[in-house]
Amino acid sequence: MALRLETISDYYNRISEEQAKLMNSTTFEKDKAHFNISPRKYCGFKCPYSRRDYYNVSLFIGEGILRYGNTETHVTKPILFIPSPNVSYRWECKTSHQEGFFCLFNQQFFSENKEFDVFKKTSLFKDWSSPIIELTEEQIIFVDFYFREMYRLNQSNYPLKYHNIRNHLAALLHFVLELEGKEYTIDELPSNVRLFRKFDELLNNQFPLGSPANPLLLKSPSDFASQLNVHVNHLNSSIKSVTGQTTTQILKKKIVEESKKLLMFTDWDISQVGYTLGFDEPAHFNNFFKKYTNISPLKYRQEKYNNI
């Protein structure tokens, strides 16, 4: 697996000026929820082989070579492409006639919205799932509709457009889950990916948290290692080899993500939110949250309420 990681900023810097202008790439702000979409007729002939720090859902209509991990596929029929950000991939156009859409969104856009919670317990965007779904003519009509609506909304000045885009994206992902795609059985996976899959399932099955009376149980790498019956060093090395991140980094990101949701969607006081997420002292939670968001939990909640 390549160590290179392409960020959204990297992506905007490598695309053509015409496409960047069309996508209004100057609206991107680091650590803020971000979504964008573009017709594929503006795509370059070859993109770099790398992992991404963003999610991507694409409708490919046109011939090309798709390299995903260690597998290379000659694509001649329309496909949906839903890769894991952890797996390096590259698309190379074989003809100039390219149609369809490409949309990208970051962790904040995906994680800070409750309507997407259900997808975290599915095979979508996971390393062990096939990212390619061949489409029939009838399926292309449905998929194309969702992309065109997201593109129309993204180009509009409608103040609630991102709420509507999330609804269309969620509908598209639900449609994807209805389609038949190959999901690898756990025995087919490399040992490091098998372990990461079990870790990922344990992590996401703890959420959502329903009450301060039932706080988070698995909070540290050693907690997960014990539950998975492996040494913590083996767990850490396996997860790092698959994702490029440490177990601690993944857990901290998840805690930040869930703390934002609890602050936005519950009326629990700040100390209850912190306790439910494993912080015995309110000050520890405040310090943790501010370190990773540059804002206090109280101020974050107030700003979100003011924007509703």
Salt bridges, closest charged atoms under 4 A:
GLU6 OE2 - ARG14 NE 2.55
GLU6 OE1 - ARG52 NE 3.55
GLU63 OE2 - HIS74 NE2 2.67
GLU99 OE2 - HIS97 NE2 2.98
GLU112 OE2 - LYS260 NZ 2.99
ASP117 OD1 - LYS120 NZ 3.51
ASP117 OD1 - LYS261 NZ 2.25
ASP144 OD2 - ARG148 NE 2.60
GLU149 OE1 - ARG152 NH2 2.96
GLU149 OE1 - HIS168 NE2 3.99
GLU183 OE2 - ARG197 NH2 3.11
GLU188 OE2 - LYS182 NZ 3.53
ASP200 OD2 - LYS126 NZ 2.82
GLU201 OE2 - ARG197 NE 3.40
GLU257 OE2 - LYS120 NZ 2.47
GLU257 OE2 - LYS254 NZ 3.26
GLU257 OE2 - LYS261 NZ 3.73
GLU258 OE2 - LYS254 NZ 3.44
GLU258 OE2 - LYS261 NZ 3.73
